[in-house]
Amino acid sequence: MSAPNPDRAHSRRVSSRLPVFPWDTLAEAADTARAHPEGIVDLSVGTPVDPVAPVIQQALTAAAGEPGYPATAGAPALRASIIGSLRRRYGITGLPEHAVLPVIGTKELIAWLPTLLGLDAGDLVVIPELAYPTYDVGARLAGAQVTAADSLTQIGPRRPSLIYLNSPSNPTGRVLGVEHLRKVVGWARERGVIVASDECYLGLAWDAQPLSVLHPAVCDDDHTGLLAIHSLSKTSSLAGYRAGFVAGDPWLVAELLAVRKHAGMIVPTPVQAAMIAALDDDGHEAIQRERYARRRRKLLPALRHAGFAIDNSEAGLYLWATRGEPCRDTVSWLADRGILVAPGEFYGPKGAQHVRVALTATDDAIDAAVKRLA
Ligand SMILES: Cc1ncc(COP(=O)(O)O)c(C=O)c1O
Protein backbone atom coordinates (compact mmCIF):
# COMPACT_ATOMS: atom_id res chain seq x y z
CA MET A 1 0.00 0.00 0.00
CA SER A 2 1.35 3.47 -0.81
CA ALA A 3 2.00 6.00 1.98
CA PRO A 4 -0.96 8.22 2.87
CA ASN A 5 -1.08 11.43 0.88
CA PRO A 6 -0.56 14.38 3.29
CA ASP A 7 -2.96 16.44 1.16
CA ARG A 8 -5.71 14.09 2.24
CA ALA A 9 -5.31 14.80 5.98
CA HIS A 10 -8.55 16.78 5.77
CA SER A 11 -10.38 13.52 4.99
CA ARG A 12 -9.78 12.36 8.59
CA ARG A 13 -10.89 15.58 10.23
CA VAL A 14 -13.88 14.00 11.92
CA SER A 15 -12.64 10.48 12.66
CA SER A 16 -9.51 11.88 14.28
CA ARG A 17 -11.75 13.58 16.88
CA LEU A 18 -13.17 10.22 17.93
CA PRO A 19 -11.76 7.75 20.47
CA VAL A 20 -9.95 4.57 19.48
CA PHE A 21 -12.45 1.75 18.91
CA PRO A 22 -11.77 -0.19 22.13
CA TRP A 23 -13.00 -3.59 20.96
CA ASP A 24 -9.90 -3.98 18.79
CA THR A 25 -7.90 -4.33 22.01
CA LEU A 26 -9.84 -7.49 22.92
CA ALA A 27 -8.51 -9.43 19.92
CA GLU A 28 -5.91 -11.40 21.90
CA ALA A 29 -8.38 -12.45 24.63
CA ALA A 30 -10.88 -13.39 21.91
CA ASP A 31 -8.26 -15.63 20.22
CA THR A 32 -7.54 -17.31 23.58
CA ALA A 33 -11.26 -17.89 24.23
CA ARG A 34 -11.80 -19.23 20.68
CA ALA A 35 -8.99 -21.75 21.24
CA HIS A 36 -10.99 -23.44 24.03
CA PRO A 37 -11.65 -27.08 23.00
CA GLU A 38 -15.42 -26.56 23.32
CA GLY A 39 -15.39 -23.16 21.64
CA ILE A 40 -15.92 -19.60 22.76
CA VAL A 41 -18.79 -18.36 24.96
CA ASP A 42 -18.99 -14.73 23.96
CA LEU A 43 -20.48 -12.60 26.75
CA SER A 44 -18.63 -9.46 25.68
CA VAL A 45 -21.33 -7.72 23.66
CA GLY A 46 -25.00 -7.01 24.25
CA THR A 47 -26.27 -8.27 20.93
CA PRO A 48 -29.55 -10.23 21.08
CA VAL A 49 -29.43 -13.90 20.06
CA ASP A 50 -33.08 -14.97 20.22
CA PRO A 51 -35.11 -14.88 16.99
CA VAL A 52 -37.41 -11.94 16.32
CA ALA A 53 -40.99 -12.75 17.40
CA PRO A 54 -43.18 -14.04 14.50
CA VAL A 55 -45.75 -11.23 15.01
CA ILE A 56 -43.00 -8.68 14.30
CA GLN A 57 -41.52 -10.56 11.34
CA GLN A 58 -44.99 -10.81 9.77
CA ALA A 59 -45.59 -7.07 10.13
CA LEU A 60 -42.22 -6.35 8.50
CA THR A 61 -42.88 -8.57 5.48
CA ALA A 62 -46.49 -7.39 5.10
CA ALA A 63 -45.14 -3.86 4.54
CA ALA A 64 -42.36 -4.96 2.16
CA GLY A 65 -44.30 -3.89 -0.94
CA GLU A 66 -44.82 -0.24 0.11
CA PRO A 67 -43.10 1.94 -2.52
CA GLY A 68 -43.33 5.49 -1.15
CA TYR A 69 -41.19 7.58 1.18
CA PRO A 70 -41.99 7.08 4.86
CA ALA A 71 -42.71 10.04 7.13
CA THR A 72 -39.72 11.19 9.22
CA ALA A 73 -42.19 11.88 12.04
CA GLY A 74 -43.37 8.28 11.86
CA ALA A 75 -46.74 7.06 10.62
CA PRO A 76 -49.62 8.26 12.86
CA ALA A 77 -50.23 4.62 13.84
CA LEU A 78 -46.61 4.27 14.98
CA ARG A 79 -46.79 7.43 17.06
CA ALA A 80 -49.98 6.14 18.68
CA SER A 81 -48.31 2.76 19.40
CA ILE A 82 -45.30 4.48 20.99
CA ILE A 83 -47.56 6.55 23.25
CA GLY A 84 -49.72 3.52 24.13
CA SER A 85 -46.73 1.31 24.99
CA LEU A 86 -45.12 4.00 27.18
CA ARG A 87 -48.38 4.36 29.10
CA ARG A 88 -49.00 0.60 29.53
CA ARG A 89 -45.45 -0.52 30.20
CA TYR A 90 -43.98 2.42 32.11
CA GLY A 91 -46.85 4.56 33.40
CA ILE A 92 -45.91 7.57 31.27
CA THR A 93 -48.90 9.84 30.69
CA GLY A 94 -49.60 13.16 29.01
CA LEU A 95 -47.65 12.64 25.77
CA PRO A 96 -49.28 14.27 22.73
CA GLU A 97 -48.69 12.78 19.27
CA HIS A 98 -46.04 15.36 18.37
CA ALA A 99 -43.98 14.51 21.49
CA VAL A 100 -42.65 11.24 20.05
CA LEU A 101 -40.35 10.52 17.11
CA PRO A 102 -38.97 7.24 15.70
CA VAL A 103 -35.20 6.94 15.16
CA ILE A 104 -32.95 4.56 13.21
CA GLY A 105 -31.83 2.76 16.38
CA THR A 106 -30.90 4.84 19.39
CA LYS A 107 -27.15 4.73 18.78
CA GLU A 108 -27.87 6.90 15.76
CA LEU A 109 -29.85 9.40 17.84
CA ILE A 110 -27.27 9.48 20.66
CA ALA A 111 -24.36 9.95 18.24
CA TRP A 112 -26.08 12.92 16.59
CA LEU A 113 -28.17 14.43 19.40
CA PRO A 114 -25.72 17.20 20.37
CA THR A 115 -25.31 18.09 16.69
CA LEU A 116 -29.05 18.04 16.04
CA LEU A 117 -29.56 20.33 19.05
CA GLY A 118 -26.96 22.77 17.69
CA LEU A 119 -24.35 22.25 20.44
CA ASP A 120 -20.79 23.30 19.63
CA ALA A 121 -17.44 24.17 21.22
CA GLY A 122 -19.04 26.47 23.76
CA ASP A 123 -21.33 23.74 25.13
CA LEU A 124 -20.75 21.17 27.84
CA VAL A 125 -22.27 17.67 27.80
CA VAL A 126 -22.34 15.70 31.09
CA ILE A 127 -22.19 11.91 30.86
CA PRO A 128 -22.14 9.20 33.58
CA GLU A 129 -18.71 8.22 34.91
CA LEU A 130 -19.25 4.67 33.67
CA ALA A 131 -21.06 5.03 30.38
CA TYR A 132 -22.06 3.73 27.01
CA PRO A 133 -19.28 5.24 24.83
CA THR A 134 -21.61 6.87 22.27
CA TYR A 135 -22.57 9.72 24.67
CA ASP A 136 -18.97 10.91 24.45
CA VAL A 137 -18.82 10.24 20.70
CA GLY A 138 -21.92 12.38 20.09
CA ALA A 139 -20.47 15.29 22.01
CA ARG A 140 -17.19 14.99 20.10
CA LEU A 141 -18.98 14.88 16.74
CA ALA A 142 -20.61 18.20 17.64
CA GLY A 143 -17.26 19.60 18.81
CA ALA A 144 -18.74 20.11 22.30
CA GLN A 145 -16.93 19.62 25.60
CA VAL A 146 -17.62 16.54 27.72
CA THR A 147 -17.31 15.84 31.42
CA ALA A 148 -18.10 12.65 33.31
CA ALA A 149 -19.98 13.13 36.59
CA ASP A 150 -22.35 10.97 38.63
CA SER A 151 -23.38 13.73 41.02
CA LEU A 152 -24.50 17.30 40.44
CA THR A 153 -21.88 18.69 42.85
CA GLN A 154 -19.12 17.25 40.62
CA ILE A 155 -20.29 19.48 37.78
CA GLY A 156 -19.27 22.64 39.63
CA PRO A 157 -20.35 26.14 38.65
CA ARG A 158 -20.55 25.51 34.88
CA ARG A 159 -23.96 25.25 33.24
CA PRO A 160 -24.03 22.23 30.92
CA SER A 161 -26.27 22.27 27.85
CA LEU A 162 -27.09 18.57 28.00
CA ILE A 163 -26.91 15.95 30.73
CA TYR A 164 -27.25 12.20 30.13
CA LEU A 165 -28.88 9.76 32.48
CA ASN A 166 -28.84 6.00 31.92
CA SER A 167 -30.92 3.96 34.35
CA PRO A 168 -30.70 0.97 34.32
CA SER A 169 -27.09 1.56 33.38
CA ASN A 170 -24.89 0.02 30.78
CA PRO A 171 -22.43 -1.25 32.01
CA THR A 172 -23.23 -1.43 35.74
CA GLY A 173 -26.94 -2.33 35.82
CA ARG A 174 -27.39 0.41 38.44
CA VAL A 175 -30.90 1.79 38.87
CA LEU A 176 -31.27 5.44 39.91
CA GLY A 177 -33.93 5.97 42.58
CA VAL A 178 -36.84 8.34 42.21
CA GLU A 179 -35.24 10.93 44.52
CA HIS A 180 -32.03 10.97 42.48
CA LEU A 181 -34.00 11.41 39.25
CA ARG A 182 -36.16 14.18 40.76
CA LYS A 183 -33.07 16.00 41.95
CA VAL A 184 -31.44 15.94 38.51
CA VAL A 185 -34.66 17.04 36.80
CA GLY A 186 -35.21 19.90 39.27
CA TRP A 187 -31.58 21.03 39.02
CA ALA A 188 -31.66 20.93 35.22
CA ARG A 189 -34.99 22.72 35.07
CA GLU A 190 -33.74 25.61 37.23
CA ARG A 191 -30.80 26.08 34.85
CA GLY A 192 -32.45 25.37 31.49
CA VAL A 193 -30.35 22.22 30.95
CA ILE A 194 -31.69 19.47 28.65
CA VAL A 195 -31.88 16.02 30.27
CA ALA A 196 -31.53 13.07 27.88
CA SER A 197 -32.46 9.87 29.68
CA ASP A 198 -31.30 6.73 27.86
CA GLU A 199 -33.93 4.17 28.88
CA CYS A 200 -32.75 1.32 26.66
CA TYR A 201 -32.95 -1.19 29.57
CA LEU A 202 -36.04 0.12 31.37
CA GLY A 203 -38.03 -3.01 30.50
CA LEU A 204 -35.41 -5.37 31.96
CA ALA A 205 -35.67 -4.98 35.73
CA TRP A 206 -34.75 -7.69 38.26
CA ASP A 207 -34.08 -6.50 41.81
CA ALA A 208 -35.10 -2.83 41.53
CA GLN A 209 -37.86 -0.98 39.73
CA PRO A 210 -36.46 1.67 37.38
CA LEU A 211 -38.55 4.72 36.46
CA SER A 212 -38.61 6.77 33.28
CA VAL A 213 -37.62 10.41 33.53
CA LEU A 214 -41.08 11.11 32.06
CA HIS A 215 -42.90 9.24 34.85
CA PRO A 216 -45.18 11.61 36.80
CA ALA A 217 -43.42 10.66 40.07
CA VAL A 218 -40.18 12.02 38.59
CA CYS A 219 -41.24 15.05 36.55
CA ASP A 220 -44.65 15.98 38.05
CA ASP A 221 -46.19 15.64 34.56
CA ASP A 222 -43.98 18.43 33.18
CA HIS A 223 -41.86 17.17 30.25
CA THR A 224 -40.13 20.51 29.62
CA GLY A 225 -36.45 19.97 28.80
CA LEU A 226 -36.74 16.17 29.08
CA LEU A 227 -36.06 13.53 26.42
CA ALA A 228 -36.49 9.80 27.04
CA ILE A 229 -34.62 7.58 24.58
CA HIS A 230 -36.05 4.10 23.99
CA SER A 231 -34.63 1.24 21.96
CA LEU A 232 -36.44 -1.84 20.68
CA SER A 233 -33.11 -3.63 20.23
CA LYS A 234 -33.02 -5.33 23.61
CA THR A 235 -36.61 -5.63 24.86
CA SER A 236 -37.89 -6.90 21.49
CA SER A 237 -34.59 -8.32 20.12
CA LEU A 238 -34.79 -5.89 17.17
CA ALA A 239 -31.14 -4.79 17.07
CA GLY A 240 -30.94 -5.84 13.42
CA TYR A 241 -33.98 -3.78 12.42
CA ARG A 242 -32.56 -0.51 13.83
CA ALA A 243 -35.61 0.66 15.71
CA GLY A 244 -35.96 3.16 18.53
CA PHE A 245 -37.68 6.38 19.44
CA VAL A 246 -37.39 9.52 21.49
CA ALA A 247 -40.21 11.00 23.56
CA GLY A 248 -40.65 14.01 25.80
CA ASP A 249 -40.62 17.79 25.49
CA PRO A 250 -42.78 18.51 22.38
CA TRP A 251 -40.72 21.61 21.57
CA LEU A 252 -37.43 19.66 21.58
CA VAL A 253 -38.97 16.78 19.62
CA ALA A 254 -40.27 19.28 17.01
CA GLU A 255 -36.77 20.72 16.68
CA LEU A 256 -35.25 17.26 16.23
CA LEU A 257 -37.90 16.45 13.62
CA ALA A 258 -37.27 19.69 11.74
CA VAL A 259 -33.55 18.90 11.39
CA ARG A 260 -33.93 15.15 10.81
CA LYS A 261 -36.38 15.77 7.95
CA HIS A 262 -33.73 17.72 6.08
CA ALA A 263 -31.00 15.20 6.93
CA GLY A 264 -32.93 12.15 5.67
CA MET A 265 -32.93 10.44 9.07
CA ILE A 266 -36.03 8.40 8.30
CA VAL A 267 -37.07 5.01 9.67
CA PRO A 268 -37.94 2.69 6.71
CA THR A 269 -41.63 1.82 6.22
CA PRO A 270 -41.30 -1.94 6.93
CA VAL A 271 -39.38 -1.17 10.14
CA GLN A 272 -42.09 1.30 11.19
CA ALA A 273 -44.65 -1.48 10.63
CA ALA A 274 -42.53 -3.91 12.66
CA MET A 275 -42.23 -1.34 15.45
CA ILE A 276 -46.02 -0.99 15.64
CA ALA A 277 -46.36 -4.77 16.00
CA ALA A 278 -43.64 -4.88 18.67
CA LEU A 279 -45.03 -1.96 20.66
CA ASP A 280 -48.63 -3.25 20.55
CA ASP A 281 -47.67 -6.73 21.76
CA ASP A 282 -46.48 -7.05 25.36
CA GLY A 283 -46.44 -10.86 25.20
CA HIS A 284 -43.22 -11.34 23.24
CA GLU A 285 -41.53 -8.75 25.46
CA ALA A 286 -42.49 -10.68 28.61
CA ILE A 287 -41.14 -13.91 27.06
CA GLN A 288 -37.85 -12.21 26.19
CA ARG A 289 -37.56 -10.73 29.69
CA GLU A 290 -38.05 -14.18 31.21
CA ARG A 291 -35.31 -15.60 28.95
CA TYR A 292 -32.84 -13.04 30.28
CA ALA A 293 -34.06 -13.54 33.86
CA ARG A 294 -33.43 -17.30 33.50
CA ARG A 295 -29.90 -16.75 32.14
CA ARG A 296 -29.18 -14.29 34.95
CA ARG A 297 -30.40 -16.78 37.59
CA LYS A 298 -27.80 -19.26 36.31
CA LEU A 299 -24.86 -16.98 35.61
CA LEU A 300 -24.96 -14.77 38.70
CA PRO A 301 -24.47 -17.55 41.30
CA ALA A 302 -21.92 -19.27 39.05
CA LEU A 303 -19.80 -16.11 39.00
CA ARG A 304 -20.16 -15.69 42.78
CA HIS A 305 -19.08 -19.30 43.37
CA ALA A 306 -16.06 -18.67 41.15
CA GLY A 307 -14.99 -15.86 43.49
CA PHE A 308 -16.50 -12.83 41.80
CA ALA A 309 -18.31 -10.03 43.61
CA ILE A 310 -21.28 -8.71 41.65
CA ASP A 311 -21.90 -4.97 42.09
CA ASN A 312 -25.13 -3.16 41.15
CA SER A 313 -26.57 -5.32 38.33
CA GLU A 314 -30.09 -4.93 39.71
CA ALA A 315 -31.47 -4.43 36.20
CA GLY A 316 -30.45 -4.50 32.55
CA LEU A 317 -28.55 -6.97 30.46
CA TYR A 318 -25.20 -7.12 32.23
CA LEU A 319 -23.53 -8.38 35.38
CA TRP A 320 -20.92 -5.93 36.70
CA ALA A 321 -18.39 -8.30 38.19
CA THR A 322 -15.03 -7.98 39.93
CA ARG A 323 -12.29 -10.17 41.39
CA GLY A 324 -10.60 -7.15 42.96
CA GLU A 325 -7.83 -7.11 40.37
CA PRO A 326 -7.11 -5.16 37.16
CA CYS A 327 -9.93 -5.85 34.69
CA ARG A 328 -7.58 -7.08 31.95
CA ASP A 329 -6.36 -9.84 34.32
CA THR A 330 -9.97 -10.92 34.83
CA VAL A 331 -10.60 -10.83 31.06
CA SER A 332 -7.56 -13.13 30.59
CA TRP A 333 -8.63 -15.46 33.44
CA LEU A 334 -12.05 -15.90 31.82
CA ALA A 335 -10.59 -16.16 28.30
CA ASP A 336 -8.49 -19.10 29.50
CA ARG A 337 -11.83 -20.78 30.29
CA GLY A 338 -13.20 -19.90 26.85
CA ILE A 339 -15.38 -17.04 28.11
CA LEU A 340 -15.05 -13.57 26.60
CA VAL A 341 -16.22 -10.51 28.57
CA ALA A 342 -15.73 -6.76 28.24
CA PRO A 343 -13.15 -5.02 30.45
CA GLY A 344 -14.75 -2.35 32.66
CA GLU A 345 -12.19 0.25 31.57
CA PHE A 346 -14.02 0.45 28.20
CA TYR A 347 -16.71 2.42 30.03
CA GLY A 348 -14.56 4.77 32.10
CA PRO A 349 -11.59 4.73 34.53
CA LYS A 350 -13.90 3.77 37.41
CA GLY A 351 -14.34 0.39 35.70
CA ALA A 352 -10.64 -0.51 36.07
CA GLN A 353 -11.34 -3.51 38.34
CA HIS A 354 -14.61 -4.73 36.84
CA VAL A 355 -15.73 -6.72 33.84
CA ARG A 356 -19.10 -6.52 32.10
CA VAL A 357 -20.69 -9.91 31.58
CA ALA A 358 -23.60 -9.90 29.11
CA LEU A 359 -26.71 -12.06 29.53
CA THR A 360 -27.20 -12.03 25.76
CA ALA A 361 -26.16 -15.58 24.94
CA THR A 362 -28.20 -18.67 24.16
CA ASP A 363 -29.27 -20.97 27.00
CA ASP A 364 -26.71 -23.53 25.79
CA ALA A 365 -23.91 -20.96 25.84
CA ILE A 366 -24.90 -19.80 29.34
CA ASP A 367 -24.94 -23.44 30.53
CA ALA A 368 -21.47 -23.91 29.04
CA ALA A 369 -20.21 -20.79 30.86
CA VAL A 370 -21.66 -22.02 34.15
CA LYS A 371 -19.92 -25.39 33.70
CA ARG A 372 -16.59 -23.75 32.94
CA LEU A 373 -16.85 -21.49 35.99
CA ALA A 374 -17.54 -24.42 38.34
C1 LIG B 1 -27.05 2.29 27.02
C2 LIG B 1 -27.30 2.04 25.57
N1 LIG B 1 -27.91 2.97 24.85
C3 LIG B 1 -28.15 2.80 23.55
C4 LIG B 1 -27.78 1.66 22.90
C5 LIG B 1 -28.01 1.55 21.42
O1 LIG B 1 -28.99 0.69 21.07
P1 LIG B 1 -29.63 0.69 19.62
O2 LIG B 1 -28.82 1.58 18.72
O3 LIG B 1 -29.57 -0.71 19.18
O4 LIG B 1 -31.02 1.22 19.79
C6 LIG B 1 -27.12 0.64 23.60
C7 LIG B 1 -26.70 -0.58 22.92
O5 LIG B 1 -26.07 -1.44 23.43
C8 LIG B 1 -26.89 0.84 24.98
O6 LIG B 1 -26.28 -0.08 25.73
The ligand as a MOL file (V3000), in Angstrom:
LIG
                    3D

  0  0  0     0  0            999 V3000
M  V30 BEGIN CTAB
M  V30 COUNTS 16 16 0 0 0
M  V30 BEGIN ATOM
M  V30 1 C -27.0520 2.2900 27.0150 0
M  V30 2 C -27.3020 2.0370 25.5700 0
M  V30 3 N -27.9120 2.9670 24.8470 0
M  V30 4 C -28.1520 2.8010 23.5450 0
M  V30 5 C -27.7760 1.6550 22.8990 0
M  V30 6 C -28.0080 1.5480 21.4160 0
M  V30 7 O -28.9930 0.6880 21.0710 0
M  V30 8 P -29.6310 0.6890 19.6200 0
M  V30 9 O -28.8160 1.5810 18.7230 0
M  V30 10 O -29.5700 -0.7110 19.1780 0
M  V30 11 O -31.0180 1.2210 19.7900 0
M  V30 12 C -27.1240 0.6440 23.6040 0
M  V30 13 C -26.7040 -0.5840 22.9230 0
M  V30 14 O -26.0650 -1.4390 23.4330 0
M  V30 15 C -26.8940 0.8420 24.9750 0
M  V30 16 O -26.2800 -0.0780 25.7280 0
M  V30 END ATOM
M  V30 BEGIN BOND
M  V30 1 1 1 2
M  V30 2 1 2 3
M  V30 3 2 2 15
M  V30 4 2 3 4
M  V30 5 1 4 5
M  V30 6 1 5 6
M  V30 7 2 5 12
M  V30 8 1 6 7
M  V30 9 1 7 8
M  V30 10 2 8 9
M  V30 11 1 8 10
M  V30 12 1 8 11
M  V30 13 1 12 13
M  V30 14 1 12 15
M  V30 15 2 13 14
M  V30 16 1 15 16
M  V30 END BOND
M  V30 END CTAB
M  END
